[in-house]
């Protein structure tokens, strides 16, 4: 989506941090921008910035991304105001730190409900509307470097971001035939307020193994103060969208860690011949994946051709033959701590 002027973007959690940075970059590029958040005072604070920039069109909508009915209302309001939605940025998110083995059901429900459920609600609501107007568009799901690089204290958060990553990578194949690009935005440490998440946890999900700790929150605030300027992240996100990148990484400081990760993955594969029947099945899957960028795919597309039904007397391939390559090239740098009050 190279030409963005006058296109309409819908950004969840767009009042601070990464979300606001993306909103600033999009508005400066001439896009019409809707920002959402569940608190009106935070929407008002964000709008103060745009009021000093005549010509930039930004509209606030109060929304909790876990509210499906509210999401539909917000999309309807956007279409009434601007006519169409071209770009969806699923940015709203929260963080929670603590040993995963001590977590409660409510800890899981809260984090997964916002970080993954909120993305689902945005997709199910907005994708049919982009398809309907036929002008193409783009989906940006904001994850985190935690979707590649897990740590010991963020198990539920990391699981939610791994889920967003997997969903995004698959969705890219599904939407390409419709002229809709899909990107996974993985920011690193960014100036934001996400460390305040636990202060705004809903009472219905208050049962937690990790109650808000003011000293820990202050420590996180100090760490985030060293983060990248959210506007820089937003500008990199805009450029990645215009290039239709699958992966948008904003931070360069993780190349070595990525190399270690993928080296370990490759090294863990068995060094032994692969059964030709399995190799044939995987070739079909790879072929269907390659073709998916140009057509809508069905389950039966995975079954084109017929793999051998009985073992053949021919010798098995030598070690390394038929082994599947990594499904993605080695990503270029990005980072790990999560961004804004998305």
Backbone torsions as a table, in degrees:
resi	resn	phi	psi	omega
1	UNK	NA	81.3	-172.9
2	UNK	-78.9	-38.2	-178.7
3	UNK	-92.6	111.2	-172.8
4	UNK	-111.7	-12.4	-177.9
5	UNK	-58.3	131.8	178.8
6	UNK	70.2	2.9	172.2
7	UNK	-76.4	157.4	-174.0
8	UNK	-108.7	126.6	179.3
9	UNK	-115.5	139.6	179.1
10	UNK	-116.7	113.3	-172.6
11	UNK	-118.9	116.0	177.0
12	UNK	-82.2	147.9	-178.0
13	UNK	60.0	38.9	-171.4
14	UNK	-91.2	23.7	-172.9
15	UNK	-101.5	-10.7	-179.3
16	UNK	-160.9	171.5	175.0
17	UNK	52.5	-139.3	-176.5
18	UNK	-55.6	-45.9	-177.5
19	UNK	-59.0	-44.6	178.8
20	UNK	-69.0	-37.4	177.5
21	UNK	-60.4	-42.1	177.3
22	UNK	-66.0	-41.9	178.9
23	UNK	-60.5	-42.7	178.7
24	UNK	-62.4	-44.9	-179.0
25	UNK	-65.4	-42.4	-179.3
26	UNK	-66.5	-45.2	-179.2
27	UNK	-63.6	-40.4	179.4
28	UNK	-65.0	-26.3	178.7
29	UNK	-84.6	2.1	176.6
30	UNK	94.9	10.8	177.8
31	UNK	-82.2	154.7	170.7
32	UNK	-91.9	126.0	-166.7
33	UNK	-122.4	131.9	169.2
34	UNK	-106.7	128.0	174.4
35	UNK	-113.8	139.7	179.9
36	UNK	-123.2	151.9	170.7
37	UNK	-166.1	161.9	-173.1
38	UNK	-86.4	-10.8	-179.6
39	UNK	-115.3	128.0	-176.5
40	UNK	-66.1	-36.5	-178.3
41	UNK	-63.9	-34.0	177.7
42	UNK	-72.7	-35.9	173.8
43	UNK	-61.6	-42.9	179.5
44	UNK	-62.4	-40.7	179.2
45	UNK	-63.1	-42.1	-179.9
46	UNK	-66.2	-39.6	-178.9
47	UNK	-65.1	-26.7	179.0
48	UNK	-57.1	-36.2	178.5
49	UNK	-64.7	-46.0	-174.3
50	UNK	-74.1	-24.4	178.3
51	UNK	-65.9	-21.6	178.3
52	UNK	-87.2	4.6	-177.6
53	UNK	-128.0	81.4	-179.9
54	UNK	-56.3	140.1	179.0
55	UNK	98.1	-19.9	176.5
56	UNK	-87.6	126.6	-172.6
57	UNK	-103.5	110.7	-178.9
58	UNK	-136.2	131.5	-178.4
59	UNK	-124.1	130.0	-179.9
60	UNK	-93.3	144.4	174.1
61	UNK	-136.6	128.4	177.7
62	UNK	-76.3	125.8	-173.9
63	UNK	-158.0	134.2	166.5
64	UNK	-99.8	119.2	-172.3
65	UNK	-65.9	-14.4	176.7
66	UNK	-81.9	-6.3	-178.3
67	UNK	-94.8	102.5	-175.7
68	UNK	-67.0	-40.2	177.5
69	UNK	-63.9	-41.2	177.5
70	UNK	-63.2	-36.6	178.3
71	UNK	-62.9	-42.5	178.1
72	UNK	-63.7	-42.9	178.5
73	UNK	-61.0	-41.6	-179.6
74	UNK	-65.0	-40.6	177.5
75	UNK	-65.6	-40.6	177.4
76	UNK	-61.5	-43.8	179.5
77	UNK	-62.7	-40.2	178.6
78	UNK	-61.5	-44.2	-179.8
79	UNK	-69.2	-35.3	176.3
80	UNK	-63.4	-37.5	-175.7
81	UNK	-81.0	-44.4	-171.7
82	UNK	-115.9	-6.7	176.5
83	UNK	93.6	-45.0	-175.6
84	UNK	-148.7	164.7	168.9
85	UNK	-117.9	129.0	178.4
86	UNK	-107.9	-32.7	-174.8
87	UNK	-129.5	129.3	173.0
88	UNK	-111.1	125.9	174.2
89	UNK	-114.9	104.1	176.6
90	UNK	-83.7	93.3	-172.5
91	UNK	-113.3	-26.1	-174.6
92	UNK	-56.8	133.7	-179.4
93	UNK	-165.3	164.2	-179.8
94	UNK	-134.0	166.4	176.9
95	UNK	-129.1	155.2	177.4
96	UNK	-151.7	129.1	-177.5
97	UNK	-118.0	142.9	177.6
98	UNK	154.6	162.5	-179.8
99	UNK	-61.9	125.3	-174.6
100	UNK	-60.8	-30.9	-177.4
101	UNK	-69.8	-9.7	178.9
102	UNK	-104.7	-0.9	-173.4
103	UNK	-69.2	151.0	177.5
104	UNK	-96.0	167.7	173.0
105	UNK	-56.6	-40.4	-177.5
106	UNK	-65.8	-33.2	175.5
107	UNK	-61.0	-45.6	178.2
108	UNK	-63.5	-45.8	-176.2
109	UNK	-63.1	-39.3	-178.1
110	UNK	-67.5	-53.8	-175.0
111	UNK	-67.2	-47.5	-179.3
112	UNK	-67.4	-33.7	-180.0
113	UNK	-63.3	-39.8	179.2
114	UNK	-83.4	-54.0	-170.0
115	UNK	-72.4	-33.4	176.8
116	UNK	-106.8	-47.6	179.5
117	UNK	-60.3	-37.7	178.0
118	UNK	-63.5	-37.8	176.2
119	UNK	-64.7	-45.9	178.9
120	UNK	-58.0	-45.3	-179.2
121	UNK	-61.9	-40.2	176.7
122	UNK	-64.0	-44.6	-177.9
123	UNK	-64.5	-49.3	-176.1
124	UNK	-63.9	-32.1	-179.1
125	UNK	-79.9	-41.7	-168.6
126	UNK	-94.3	-36.2	-175.5
127	UNK	-55.2	-46.4	-180.0
128	UNK	-60.4	-29.5	-179.5
129	UNK	-73.3	-37.0	176.8
130	UNK	-69.0	-42.0	177.0
131	UNK	-59.8	-39.9	-172.5
132	UNK	-65.2	-38.1	-177.7
133	UNK	-81.7	-15.8	170.4
134	UNK	71.5	11.5	-178.6
135	UNK	-94.4	2.9	-176.0
136	UNK	79.2	-179.4	-179.1
137	UNK	171.0	-159.0	-177.0
138	UNK	-155.1	145.1	173.4
139	UNK	-115.8	128.4	173.9
140	UNK	-120.5	116.3	174.4
141	UNK	-102.4	117.8	-178.8
142	UNK	-85.3	116.4	178.6
143	UNK	-106.9	-116.3	-176.7
144	UNK	-178.2	162.2	171.3
145	UNK	-65.7	-15.6	174.4
146	UNK	-64.8	-15.9	176.6
147	UNK	-75.1	-8.6	173.1
148	UNK	-119.5	-34.8	-168.8
149	UNK	-123.7	90.3	-177.0
150	UNK	-76.0	161.5	176.0
151	UNK	-135.3	174.4	-171.7
152	UNK	-79.0	-14.7	-172.5
153	UNK	-112.1	5.2	-176.2
154	UNK	-130.7	46.0	-172.2
155	UNK	-60.0	-48.2	-177.4
156	UNK	-70.7	-43.1	176.8
157	UNK	-57.5	-47.6	-179.6
158	UNK	-62.1	-42.8	177.7
159	UNK	-59.0	-41.2	-180.0
160	UNK	-64.4	-36.3	-178.6
161	UNK	-78.7	-33.2	171.7
162	UNK	-61.2	-40.7	179.0
163	UNK	-62.4	-43.5	178.4
164	UNK	-62.7	-41.0	179.3
165	UNK	-61.6	-50.4	-178.3
166	UNK	-61.5	-42.5	178.7
167	UNK	-61.1	-43.7	-177.2
168	UNK	-65.6	-44.0	-178.7
169	UNK	-62.0	-39.0	177.9
170	UNK	-72.9	-41.3	-177.1
171	UNK	-61.7	-30.7	179.7
172	UNK	-57.4	-40.7	177.8
173	UNK	-65.3	-41.0	-175.4
174	UNK	-67.4	-35.4	-172.7
175	UNK	-94.7	-15.0	-179.1
176	UNK	-55.8	-43.1	179.8
177	UNK	-63.7	-16.9	179.5
178	UNK	-93.6	3.4	-177.8
179	UNK	74.1	24.8	179.8
180	UNK	-113.2	117.2	178.0
181	UNK	-81.1	158.8	179.6
182	UNK	-138.3	130.6	179.6
183	UNK	-131.0	147.0	172.2
184	UNK	-105.3	114.3	-179.5
185	UNK	-96.2	117.9	-177.0
186	UNK	-117.6	91.8	-179.4
187	UNK	-82.5	161.0	172.2
188	UNK	-103.6	-153.6	-178.2
189	UNK	-61.6	121.5	-173.6
190	UNK	-135.9	144.1	175.4
191	UNK	-60.9	117.9	-176.4
192	UNK	-163.5	178.5	179.3
193	UNK	-111.8	18.8	-175.0
194	UNK	-63.6	-22.6	178.8
195	UNK	-66.2	-12.8	179.2
196	UNK	-88.2	3.8	-174.5
197	UNK	-51.6	-46.0	-174.3
198	UNK	-66.6	-17.1	178.6
199	UNK	-75.9	-15.0	-174.4
200	UNK	-121.3	25.4	-178.8
201	UNK	-72.1	136.7	-179.2
202	UNK	-66.3	144.7	-178.5
203	UNK	-62.4	-30.3	-179.4
204	UNK	-65.9	-18.0	179.6
205	UNK	-122.0	32.5	-172.5
206	UNK	-75.6	-19.5	-178.9
207	UNK	-68.2	111.8	-173.1
208	UNK	-143.9	153.0	172.7
209	UNK	-86.7	-7.1	-173.4
210	UNK	-130.5	70.4	-179.0
211	UNK	-63.0	155.4	-179.5
212	UNK	-58.0	129.6	-179.1
213	UNK	-119.9	109.0	-176.0
214	UNK	-55.0	-40.0	-178.9
215	UNK	-66.2	-38.8	178.8
216	UNK	-68.9	-39.9	177.8
217	UNK	-62.2	-41.5	178.5
218	UNK	-64.3	-38.0	177.5
219	UNK	-63.8	-43.3	177.9
220	UNK	-64.1	-37.7	178.2
221	UNK	-60.1	-41.9	179.5
222	UNK	-65.2	-41.2	177.9
223	UNK	-62.4	-44.3	-177.9
224	UNK	-68.8	-22.1	178.2
225	UNK	-64.7	-20.4	177.7
226	UNK	-88.9	3.1	-174.6
227	UNK	-76.3	171.9	177.9
228	UNK	-66.8	148.1	174.9
229	UNK	-62.6	127.8	-178.8
230	UNK	-58.0	-29.9	178.7
231	UNK	-65.1	-38.1	176.7
232	UNK	-62.0	-42.7	176.7
233	UNK	-61.7	-42.0	179.6
234	UNK	-62.9	-40.9	179.7
235	UNK	-66.9	-38.2	176.6
236	UNK	-67.6	-34.5	177.0
237	UNK	-65.4	-43.0	178.0
238	UNK	-59.5	-47.1	-179.4
239	UNK	-64.5	-39.3	177.8
240	UNK	-63.4	-39.5	176.8
241	UNK	-63.4	-43.6	-178.6
242	UNK	-64.8	-28.7	176.0
243	UNK	-85.8	-8.4	-174.2
244	UNK	59.4	43.7	176.6
245	UNK	-71.1	140.0	170.5
246	UNK	-70.1	-50.2	180.0
247	UNK	-103.9	127.2	172.8
248	UNK	-115.3	108.6	177.8
249	UNK	-108.3	133.4	-176.9
250	UNK	-102.0	-21.6	-173.1
251	UNK	-113.8	134.0	-174.9
252	UNK	-90.9	1.2	-166.3
253	UNK	-90.4	19.5	-175.3
254	UNK	-124.6	15.2	-177.6
255	UNK	-59.9	-46.9	-178.0
256	UNK	-63.7	-40.0	-179.9
257	UNK	-67.0	-37.9	174.6
258	UNK	-61.6	-44.2	-179.1
259	UNK	-60.7	-43.0	177.9
260	UNK	-61.4	-43.1	-178.9
261	UNK	-61.3	-51.9	-175.1
262	UNK	-73.2	-30.1	172.7
263	UNK	-62.2	-41.9	-179.9
264	UNK	-66.3	-38.0	178.3
265	UNK	-63.4	-48.5	-179.7
266	UNK	-62.5	-41.7	-178.5
267	UNK	-65.2	-26.1	-177.7
268	UNK	-79.3	-13.5	178.8
269	UNK	-68.3	138.7	179.3
270	UNK	-59.8	134.8	177.5
271	UNK	-93.8	79.0	-176.0
272	UNK	-156.0	160.8	179.1
273	UNK	-62.4	150.1	177.4
274	UNK	-104.2	139.2	177.5
275	UNK	-60.3	126.3	-178.4
276	UNK	-56.2	-31.7	179.2
277	UNK	-64.8	-41.7	177.2
278	UNK	-67.6	-39.9	179.1
279	UNK	-59.4	-41.0	180.0
280	UNK	-63.0	-41.0	178.4
281	UNK	-63.5	-43.6	-179.0
282	UNK	-67.8	-32.9	175.8
283	UNK	-63.7	-39.1	176.8
284	UNK	-61.9	-43.9	179.7
285	UNK	-62.7	-42.6	179.9
286	UNK	-65.7	-38.9	179.4
287	UNK	-64.8	-42.3	178.2
288	UNK	-63.2	-37.5	179.2
289	UNK	-65.6	-41.9	179.2
290	UNK	-64.1	-41.4	-177.5
291	UNK	-74.7	-17.9	-174.6
292	UNK	-64.8	-20.5	-178.6
293	UNK	-71.2	-13.8	-177.5
294	UNK	-119.2	-1.9	-179.9
295	UNK	-154.0	162.0	173.2
296	UNK	-73.7	136.1	-177.3
297	UNK	-109.3	148.8	177.4
298	UNK	-118.4	167.8	178.3
299	UNK	-58.6	-35.4	-178.1
300	UNK	-67.6	-19.1	177.5
301	UNK	-66.1	-18.6	177.6
302	UNK	-79.7	-7.2	-173.5
303	UNK	-115.2	18.1	177.6
304	UNK	-66.0	140.3	-176.4
305	UNK	80.5	170.2	-179.2
306	UNK	-129.8	113.7	177.5
307	UNK	-69.4	158.3	178.2
308	UNK	-55.1	136.8	-177.3
309	UNK	-90.2	-28.0	-178.8
310	UNK	-124.4	150.5	176.5
311	UNK	-58.5	138.6	-179.4
312	UNK	-97.3	148.6	178.6
313	UNK	-71.5	-11.7	-179.1
314	UNK	-64.4	150.9	-177.0
315	UNK	-65.4	149.7	175.0
316	UNK	-68.8	154.3	176.9
317	UNK	-64.0	155.9	178.4
318	UNK	-72.7	164.8	-177.5
319	UNK	-52.8	134.0	178.3
320	UNK	96.7	-26.4	178.2
321	UNK	-70.5	137.7	174.9
322	UNK	76.9	-3.5	178.1
323	UNK	-70.3	138.1	-176.6
324	UNK	-75.3	134.1	176.0
325	UNK	-70.3	166.2	176.9
326	UNK	-58.2	136.0	-176.1
327	UNK	-66.1	-12.1	178.5
328	UNK	-139.7	146.8	173.2
329	UNK	-64.7	161.1	178.1
330	UNK	-56.7	117.3	-178.8
331	UNK	-63.2	149.8	172.3
332	UNK	-81.4	164.2	-167.9
333	UNK	-46.4	155.6	175.7
334	UNK	-164.2	-162.7	178.0
335	UNK	-149.4	174.5	-165.2
336	UNK	-102.3	-41.3	-177.4
337	UNK	-72.8	152.6	-171.7
338	UNK	-82.8	154.1	179.9
339	UNK	-86.5	-147.9	-164.4
340	UNK	-47.5	-175.7	174.9
341	UNK	-75.9	32.0	-171.9
342	UNK	-35.7	NA	NA
